[in-house]
Amino acid sequence: MIGVSWNPARIGKKAHKMETCFDKAKKAIFCRSPEESQKNYSEWSSTYDNSLSGTYVFGVLKSYENCGKYAKEVSSILDVGAGTGRLGGHLRNHHGYEGTLDILDANMDLLMQAEKKGLNIRNIIRHAVTESGELPVQDESYDMITCIGAFLPNHIPATALPGIIKAVKRGGLIVVEMRKTTIDEYRAIFDANLQMLLDQSELRIIYEEDYFPYKNFDTSPIFTAFVFKRL
């Protein structure tokens, strides 16, 4: 589970908002099934962006900045597990990304929030990624795929990476941010699939960093940021 502790004197007025956000995240991640997860996201969708505002200050913005750095090199991006389009908004508004942007998520209510933002999204794709990772897009059609925080239990299956990377061009990039701790069995399966792709020379890791994502928190899950190149 999301194990966090905080110093109320240090966090101050943000404590209640952060606690509420983490409670909603726990319900969406550590529930009994993907169906229950989607139900919880639908109920959260109208307040999702406001809930996250100011809580994932360090971790998610770190991942967004990684994406922004590499977005300068590409002209087409597919954001997998895009939710309300927060990453797309960051790329458009803070990095001046003007290329093609497609977003994909299993939850239509979250995607409807993204559609309202005027981000010049070409395709909004409602699709629940299965264990195969096969996506409803043409193979080798994107310069970069991003997947920030969506490789999780009850979200994108841990076996999906080999299928997902088919959508990126040879020489293209895949940017992934995911938990390293609190999802031990899931992460082991993901790592085994990643190692298979590395052994088969399908991918090369060009960036990897572990970090604590939550600003001002004494303890938190460890996250890993990856950037892969498809060979």
N, C-alpha and C positions, 0 to 999 in steps of 0.2 A: 504494500500500500504506500501512498505518498506519505513519507515520514518526515515531517518538518516541525521544527520548534522555533519560537521566536522570542525576542526580548521586547515586551510591550512598550517599554520606555523608549526603545530605539525606533520601533515601527510607528508608534503613535496612532493616529487616526486611520491609518491604512490597515490596521490589524484585522478589523472585522471584515472589510472587503476582501482581504486576502484569504481569510479563513473560509468565507463563503465560496470564493472561487475554487479553492482546493477541494471543498466538499463536493461541488458540482463536478469537478474533474474526476474525483474518486468514483462517483456514481457512473460516469461515462466510461471509465477505464476498467475498474475492478468490479464489474458486474457479472451476471451469470451467462450472458450470451451477447453476440453482436446485435441481435434484435433489441435487447434491452438497452444496449449502448445507444443505438440510434434513437430510440424513444426518449432517452434522457437528453440527447443532443437537441432533438426537436423542441423539447420543453425549454431548453436553455437558449435556443437560437436567437430570440429577440433581444436578449441581454448579454449575449456571449462576448461581444467586443468590449462593452463597458466593463464586464467582469474581469477581463484580462488586462485592461488598461492599467499600467503601473504595477502589475504583479510579476510579470515575467521580464522585468526590465533588463536584466543582464543576459539570461540564457537565450530567449527567443531573439532578442535584438542581435546578439552575437551571431546566431545562425543566419538571420536576415542580412547582416553585413557580409557574411561569407558569400551568400547568394548574390548580393549586389556587386561584390568584387568580380565574380566570374560572369555576371550578366553583361558586363561590358564587352565580353568576347563573343557573344552569341546574338542571334536574331530570332530565335524561336524557343519558347519555354513551355513545358507542361508541368503544372504544380499538382502533384498527386497528394490527396488528403488535404485539399486546399481550404476546407471549411468556409469561412466567411470572406476569403480572399485577402487576408491580412498581409501575407507575403507579397502578393501581387501589388497591393497598394503601396507597400514599402518600396518595391522596385520602381514603380511608376513615379512616385512622389519624392523619393529621396535619392534615387540613383539615375533618374532620367531615362529609364529603360523604355524604348519606343517600339520594340519589336513585337512579334506575335506572342500573345499570352493566352493559353488555354488552361482551364482549371477543372479538376476532377475531384469528386467527393461522393461518399455513399449517402449523404444526407441532403435532401432537396431543400429543407428549411434553412440550413446553413448556406447553401448555394444561392438561395433567393436573397439573402442578406448581401452576398457578394455582388449580385447583379445590380443592386441599388446604388453601388458606389461609383458608377461611371468610370470604370477602370479600362475601358476599351478592351474588354475580354472578347476574343474571337469565338471560342466555344466554351460553354458551360456544360460539363458532362457529369450526369448522375450515374455513378457506377460503383458497385461494391466490389472491391478487389478480392479475388478468391485465392486459394492456395497456389494455383498455377501462376498467378501474377499477370496473366494475359490481359491487355487493355484494349478497349474498343477504339483503337486508333491504328493508323498504318505503322508498320515496322519502320524503324530508322527515319522518323519524320520530324524529330526535334533535335535542336543543338544541345539542350540541357533539360534534365528532369530534376525537379526539386521534391523532396518529401521531408517536411519538417514536423517532427513529433507525431507522425502517423504510424510508424512501425511500432505497434503496441498490441497487447492482447485485446481481442474483441474489435480490432480495427483492421489493419492490413496484416494478413498472415505472415508469420516469420519465414515461410518458404517462398514468398512472392518475388524476391529480388531478381532471380534469373528471368522471370517473365517480364517484369517491369522494364528492365534495361533494353529489351528488344525495341522499345519505342524511341530510343535515342540513337542518333547517327554514330557510325564508327568515328572515333576521335572526339565524340561528344562527352558531356559531363553529367554526372549524377551527384547531387548534393543531398545528403541525408543527415538528419539530426535525430537521435533516439536515446533512450535511457540505457545506461550500462548496468545500473543496479535496480533492484526491486522487481525485476522481471526476469529472474535468473534462467528459468527453463526456456522461455521465449527467446531471450538473447542468445543462449547457446545454440538454438536452432538457426537463428539468423546468422550467427558467426560461422556455422558449418556451411551454410549455403554461400556465404561470402567467400570462404576459403576455397570452395569448389570452383567458383568463378575466377579467383586469382590463380589457382593451379591450372585451369584450362586456358589461361591467358585471355580471358574475356574482359577482365577489368584490371586496372592498376590503381592503387591508392596514391593520390597525390597530396592529400592532406588528411590528418587525423589528430584530434585533440580531445582529451577528456577534461571536463570542467564541471563545477557546481553552478547550476543555472539561476538560482534565486538570490537576488541581491538582498543583503541585510539579514539573511537567515543563517542561523548557527549550524544547522544540518539540513541536508537535502539529498535527493537521489543524485548520483553522478550521471552526467550525460556524455555522449560521444558525438562529435561533429566529424563527418566524413566528406571528402570530395573524391569521387572516382572518375577515372577516364575510361571510356569503353574502347577496347582495342579491336 
